[in-house]
């Protein structure tokens, strides 16, 4: 999808997510423009506008509400692969930006909690919306092999500052943590659709990393 078409779709979705707020359109457009610029930063290769679009696709296909979609918009708003506090800073940015757009405080607190949950990819068993956001964020793991390979390559590019040996060790550890989970996906429908392929993809990448190392 061309960037222009993708941006047009995202702008439309942003407007719909905020259609019940009383903030001026100019203020909404300014925040949207800032977010689009953030997801277009040159050091991003996977955590891009395409990733945002894919996450929103999953949420909208599962009839999510505006709050969850706004959490998706901000969940990777700040992304520095060298930092360990991206989620915390993204949550704080969401609170400040949405407060300026007159989003109620209770809704903002929930959005912050969901963004913070993307750090560990864990939420309470009764938080069905939070589970959906996490599944949407990880939906790439269950992609077709070619798309998954492109994702893995993009992650490596984002961590180009890390040496090959260190990257292989760290990446393998991250993938192994997901494989050790009883379930990668928490929602029944996405689990049924993507769980098996995600595990195949993760195992395949780990094996490829090990082959390179040996």
N, C-alpha and C positions, 0 to 999 in steps of 0.2 A: 504493500500500500504506500503510495506517495506521501511524503511528509505533509503536504498541504491538505490532502484528504483526511489523513489521520488527525491532524490538528483541528480540522473542522468538526469531526466527530467528537473529539474530546471537548471542544468548546461547547457543543450542544449538550453533552452530558453534564458538564459543569453547571450550565444554566438550569437544567432540570433538577439537579440535586439541590439547588439553592432557590428554587422557585417560590418557596413558602417564606423566605426571609424578606425583611423589609428594607434591607440595605439598598442604596442606590446602585443602579446597573453599572455605573462607572467604577464603583468600589469592587463589585464582583469581578468585573473585567480585569481590573488591576491585579487582583490576587491570582486569577487564572493565568494571566500573562506571566507573572512571577513563577508560578508552578511549571508552566510549559518551558520556561527558560531553564529552570533547575533540572528538569528531566532531560534537557538537551545539552547538558554540560559535556565538554569534549572528553573528559576522563571516563564517562559512562559508555559501556558497550553492551551490557545487558539491562541494567537498571535505568531504562530509557522510556521514552514515550510509548514504545511498543509494549514494554512490560506493563506500564500503567493501563494501556488499552486492553491487554489480555486479562488483567485482574478485574477490571470493570466488566468485561464481557462475561466472565464467570458469575460475578455478583448479579448483574442484570438478568442473566439467564435463569438465575435462581430467585428472582423476585425480591432482591434486597431493597431495603429502604434507603432514604437519603443519608442517614447518619453513617451507615456502613460504607456507602460510596464515597462520602467525604473522607472517611478514614483511609480508604484506598488512595485517594488523591494525595494525601499527605504522608503515607507510610514510608515512602522513600524520598521525600522531598529534600532531605539532607542526606547525601550519600558520599562519604569519603572512605574508600577502602582501607585507609591507614588508621582510621579512627575506630573507637569502640563504643561511642555514644551517639551513633547516628539516630537510633530510634528515640532516645530521650530528647535530642534536639529537634527531631521532626515533630514529636508530640508537642513540644513547647511552641514551635512555629505554628502548628495547627491551632492551638488554643489562642494564641495572639491574633492570628489572621481571622479566625472565625468569630472571635469576640468583636473585632472591628466590623464584621459583617452582620452583627446583631444576632448571631446564633446563640440560643439559650445556654446558660452555664451547665445545666445538667447534661445536655446533648454534647457539649464540648468535653466534659469529663469522660463520658463514655467513649468518645472518639479517641481521646488521649490513651485510655486504657487499651483499646484495640490496637493502636499503633505500637504501644509498648510491648504488647503480646507478640508482635512479629519478631522481637529480639530472640525469644526462646521458642517460639512457635508452640506455645502451650496456653490454654485457657481452661476455665472451669467447665465441667461436664454439662452444666445447665446453660452455658453461654452459646446458644446455637448460632447466633449471628457472628460471634467471634470465631467460632469454628469454621464458618463459611469463608470469612476473610482469610484465615490461615490456609485453608485449602486452595483458595483462589491464588494466593501468593505462591504456593508450591505447585500449582497446576503444571508448570513447565516440566517438572520431574516426570510426569506421565505422558509427555509429548511423544510423537512418532520419532523413531531413531534419528532421522536427519535433522529435525528441529532440535532434538535434545543435544546432538553433537554441536550444532551452532551455538546453543546456549553455553555448553561447557567451554567452547573456544572463547566466547565473549567474557566469561568469568575469568579465564586465564589472562585475557587482555587487560581486564580491570586490575589484576594483580601482577602486572608486568614488572613492578618494582621488586617482587619477591623472586628469589633464585629458584631454579627448577627443582632442586632436591627438597628445599623447604616447602615449596608450593605443593609438590606431590604428597608430602607427609601431611600437611595441614588439610589439603582438600580431601584426601582419603579419610582422615579422621572425621571431617564434617559429614561426608556421605555415610560413613559407617554408623554414625549416631542416628541418622534417619532410618537406616536398615534395622537397627536394634529396637526400634519402636514396635509396639504391638500393631499399631496402625500408623501409616504416614498421613493418611487422609481421615478426617474426623466425621465428615458428613456422609450419610449412607449412599447417596447417589454418586458423589465424586469418588468415594472409596470403591464402589462397584465398577466405575468407569476407568479409573486411572491407577489403582493400587498395584495391580500385577505388573503393568508396564513400567511404572515408576521403579519398582524393585529390580526389574530387569535392567533398566537404564543405569541405575546406581551401581549395581554389581558390575555391569559392563565397563563403566568408567573407572571404577576401582581397579579392575583387572588390567585395563589399558595403562593406568598410571603405574601399576606394579611392573608391567612388561617394560615400560620405558626405563624404569629405575634399575631393572636387572640387566 
